[in-house]
Amino acid sequence: MNIFKKIIIFVLAIFLCALGIAVSTQTELGTTPISTLPYVLTFIAPLSFGVSTAIICAVFMLLQILILKNNFKLVEYLQMAVAVCFGLFIDIGMRLAEPFKSGIYACNIIMLVVGSAILAFGICLECHADFLYVPGEGLVRAVSSKYGFEFGKIKVLFDLLLCFLSAVLSIAVLHEIHGLGEGTVMSAVLVGTFVYLFRRIWFLHAK
């Protein structure tokens, strides 16, 4: 795959990831686990969802450096530029998804499942492009490659950990839980499961 095609697929991937997060968040059942920390930050500080996402992405990139050390390639520092674009796409996605908000619980659940599937497909496209990664997925990939665990399974565990840390932060600072709900718990399982299924279908199709 030439570099131009990689870039096109990658940009599409991060847009789909951002859109999936936005669609899930607009259900008001709780945002996706990968975005719980930045979303909680929006209740603590006067930051947009996109800006807080870029900040958390910087932390994720630093963790990758600590894990991979000398194996962290120089090109991976471009993840910071990716984080800025990702944050911008999230703010755009929030506006695009806003008209689909519904007060009907069943519709919100369907919207959550759709958002989780969009996010998962975006993650798979990131892997397929094999160019750069949004720092959150880059961190999961770093752990997966370093310790030899399956990507989809690590994704589920990572999402659950983010849910826990976000709840602790929210309670500690705001004295109640904001930005997390039953939708967050569902997404923690759905996104990782969709990633696992999409990758299996992808590999079987490739054969």
C-alpha positions in Angstrom: 0.0 0.0 0.0 1.5 3.4 -1.0 1.9 6.2 1.5 -0.9 8.3 -0.1 -3.4 5.5 0.3 -2.3 4.9 3.9 -2.9 8.6 4.7 -6.4 8.6 3.1 -7.4 5.5 5.0 -6.0 6.8 8.2 -7.8 10.2 8.0 -11.0 8.3 7.3 -10.3 6.1 10.3 -9.8 8.9 12.8 -12.9 10.6 11.5 -15.0 7.5 11.9 -13.5 7.0 15.4 -14.4 10.6 16.3 -17.9 10.2 14.8 -18.5 7.0 16.7 -17.6 8.6 20.0 -19.8 11.6 19.2 -22.8 9.5 18.3 -22.4 7.4 21.5 -22.0 10.5 23.6 -25.1 12.2 22.2 -27.2 9.4 23.6 -26.6 11.0 27.0 -26.2 7.5 28.4 -22.5 8.1 29.0 -19.7 8.5 26.5 -17.5 5.7 25.1 -14.9 4.4 27.6 -12.0 5.6 25.5 -13.3 9.2 26.0 -14.5 9.0 29.6 -11.5 10.9 31.0 -11.6 13.8 28.5 -15.4 13.9 28.9 -15.2 14.1 32.7 -12.6 16.9 32.2 -15.2 19.0 30.4 -17.3 19.1 33.6 -14.3 20.1 35.6 -12.6 22.7 33.4 -13.9 25.1 30.7 -12.7 22.9 27.8 -14.4 21.5 24.7 -14.7 17.8 24.4 -12.2 17.9 21.5 -9.6 20.0 23.5 -9.8 17.8 26.5 -9.4 14.7 24.2 -6.1 16.2 22.8 -4.8 16.7 26.4 -5.5 13.1 27.4 -4.1 11.8 24.1 -0.8 13.5 25.0 -0.8 11.5 28.3 -1.5 8.3 26.3 1.5 9.0 24.0 3.8 9.5 27.0 2.7 6.1 28.4 3.5 4.5 25.0 7.0 6.0 25.3 7.5 4.5 28.7 6.3 1.1 27.6 8.1 0.9 24.2 11.2 2.9 25.2 13.7 2.6 22.3 11.1 0.8 20.2 8.9 4.0 20.1 9.6 5.2 16.5 10.4 8.8 15.8 7.4 9.0 13.4 5.1 8.1 16.3 5.6 11.6 17.7 3.3 12.7 14.9 0.5 11.2 17.1 0.3 14.6 18.8 -0.7 16.1 15.4 -3.2 13.3 15.1 -4.5 14.1 18.6 -5.2 17.6 17.5 -7.1 16.5 14.4 -8.9 13.9 16.4 -10.1 16.5 18.9 -11.3 18.7 16.1 -13.2 15.8 14.5 -14.8 15.0 17.8 -16.1 18.6 18.1 -17.4 18.4 14.5 -18.9 15.0 15.2 -20.8 16.2 18.2 -22.5 18.8 16.1 -23.2 16.3 13.3 -24.7 13.8 15.8 -26.8 16.3 17.8 -29.9 16.2 15.5 -30.1 12.5 16.2 -30.5 12.9 19.9 -33.6 11.3 21.2 -35.4 11.1 24.5 -36.6 7.6 23.7 -34.5 5.1 25.7 -34.8 2.3 23.0 -33.6 4.7 20.3 -30.7 5.8 22.5 -29.6 2.1 22.9 -29.7 1.6 19.1 -27.8 4.8 18.6 -25.2 3.6 21.2 -24.7 0.3 19.4 -24.3 2.1 16.0 -21.8 4.5 17.6 -19.8 1.7 19.1 -19.7 -0.2 15.7 -18.6 3.0 13.9 -15.8 3.5 16.4 -14.7 -0.1 16.2 -14.6 0.0 12.4 -12.5 3.2 12.6 -10.1 1.4 14.9 -9.8 -1.5 12.5 -9.1 0.9 9.6 -6.3 2.4 11.7 -4.8 -1.0 12.0 -5.2 -1.7 8.3 -3.6 1.6 7.3 -0.6 0.7 9.6 0.5 4.3 9.4 -0.2 6.1 12.7 -2.6 5.6 15.5 -4.8 7.8 17.7 -2.8 7.7 21.0 -5.5 5.8 22.8 -5.4 2.9 20.3 -1.7 3.4 20.1 -1.4 2.6 23.8 -3.5 -0.5 23.4 -1.4 -1.6 20.5 1.8 -0.9 22.4 0.7 -3.1 25.3 -0.5 -5.8 22.9 2.7 -5.9 20.9 5.0 -5.6 24.0 3.3 -8.4 26.0 1.8 -10.6 23.2 -1.9 -10.2 24.1 -4.7 -10.1 21.5 -5.6 -6.5 20.6 -9.4 -6.8 21.0 -9.1 -8.3 24.5 -6.7 -5.7 25.6 -9.1 -3.1 24.2 -11.9 -4.4 26.5 -9.7 -4.3 29.6 -8.3 -0.8 28.7 -11.8 0.6 28.3 -12.9 -0.9 31.6 -9.9 0.6 33.3 -10.7 4.1 31.9 -14.3 3.8 33.2 -13.0 3.1 36.7 -10.4 6.0 36.6 -13.0 8.4 35.2 -15.5 7.5 37.9 -12.9 8.0 40.6 -11.9 11.4 39.2 -15.5 12.5 38.9 -16.4 11.5 42.4 -13.2 13.0 43.9 -13.6 16.4 42.2 -17.3 16.8 41.5 -18.5 14.6 44.4 -20.8 12.7 41.9 -20.5 10.8 38.7 -20.7 12.8 35.5 -20.4 11.6 31.9 -20.6 7.9 32.7 -23.7 5.8 32.7 -25.0 2.4 31.5 -24.1 3.3 28.0 -20.4 3.6 29.1 -20.5 0.1 30.5 -22.2 -1.3 27.4 -19.6 0.5 25.1 -16.8 -1.0 27.1 -17.9 -4.4 26.0 -19.3 -3.5 22.6 -16.4 -1.6 21.1 -13.8 -4.3 22.0 -16.2 -7.0 20.8 -16.8 -5.3 17.5 -13.1 -4.8 17.0 -12.5 -8.5 17.6 -15.3 -9.5 15.2 -14.3 -7.0 12.5 -10.7 -8.1 12.6 -11.6 -11.8 12.4 -13.9 -11.1 9.4 -11.1 -9.0 7.8 -8.5 -11.8 8.2 -10.9 -14.5 6.9 -11.8 -12.3 3.9 -8.1 -11.7 3.2 -7.5 -15.5 3.1 
